[in-house]
Amino acid sequence: MAVVLSEYLKGRDNNFNLIRFIGAVTVIFTHSYALTGKTAQEPVFALTGFLTGEISLDIFIITSGFLVTSSLYARKDLVMFAWARMLRIYPALIAAMIFCAIPLGLLFTNLPARGYLSDWSVYHFILNNGTLITGPLQYFLPGGVFADAPFLSVVNGSIWTLLWELRLYAFLMVLALIAWRTNWMDSKRLETYLVALGVILTVIHIANRIHPFYQGGGTTSTIRFGSLFFIGASFYVLRNRIIISHRTFFAVMAVLVLFAGRTTLYFVLMKLLLCYVVFYLAYVPAGWIRMYNKLGDYSYGTYLYAFPVQQALAVKFPGIGIAPMFFASLAITLVLAILSWHLLEKQMLKKKEGHVHLRNVLSRLRLVASPE
């Protein structure tokens, strides 16, 4: 049965929570190979040239572009939108950075507790990584924390992607501000911007793979993440025109399986077809699989805590194997993620109405119009 994507958006029940959680788990899976020095043996990488965690990161960004664009259109209010994004990102991030810096850092530093806690770099770690805006990301803690780990001294190597997420949110807000400056109810201009950016950045991303003109650095990440984010946004914009069907999904999967290989062609196919797979899986499978939504959204907490947990295990148990690393780190991380969701993230999301107070503060500073 073929249905346009917009029909699925009429309800709130979907599989995004489960998709993101599985994605976070596959990042643990990929890092289990990397932390044991066997990245090349990672099954998906050996077959396709893509790490499983790399594909999951692409999926995170695609879904982020889709969902935050949906949120922006639903609210038509940049202050409310920004407040909702802050509540989703910062409380759990700050808590995770405090966890890394204080109990975990104290456990693995070579310094005495007083010396460690009096070192300002500990607090710079919390501030810079917890805000993403006060300074460059800080991956190290004093006293040789994780100095013997496979990723030398890196306390949390996953947070760099959050900085790109924040930049993309900010850029989306700027685009909305420009597009809606004369008429806040006219969506056509913003829709044009989003689709154009999705197409242009994807073409550049693919072209850079075929004939590299940017290698490494921020420009490459800008192209990659921008392409994925705005393709996700474009799927929302074009939701009334995109047909989701079993036949198309299985055809896409057949192409991805048939042409699997570490080739440029497969890179192109993945970049063009992955998004369709994501949205089919997000909306079509139903029934018992949706029961996961009753548990909670553990993906963000899993993503925040997995890397330091795996580094700690690698230091405590030198020579640990791939399977023990994966299952032990998953179990520990899941406990932390569940606590993060139920004790912090879920509670913070209940405070979305607090944007009214934020608007009052901004209006006093004359940064926004006074609320009516």
Secondary structure, DSSP 8 states (H G I E B T S, - for coil): --EEHHHHTTSS--SHHHHHHHHHHHHHHHHHHHTTT-GGG-HHHHHHS--HHHHHHHHHHHHHHHHHHHHHHHH--HHHHHHHHHHHHHHHHHHHHHHIIIIIHHHH-SS-HHHHHT-HHHHHHHHHHHHSSSSS-----TTTTTTTSSSTT-S-TTTHHHHHHHHHHHHHHHHHHHHTSS-TT--HHHHHHHHHHHHHHHHHHHHHHHS-S--SHHHHHHHHHHHHHHHHHHHHHTTTT-EE-HHHHHHHHHHHHHT-SSSHHHHHHHHHHHHHHHHHHHHS--GGGGGGGGT---HHHHHHHHHHHHHHHHHHSTT--HHHHHHHHHHHHHHHHHHHIIIIIHHHHTTGGGHHHHHHHHHHTTSS----
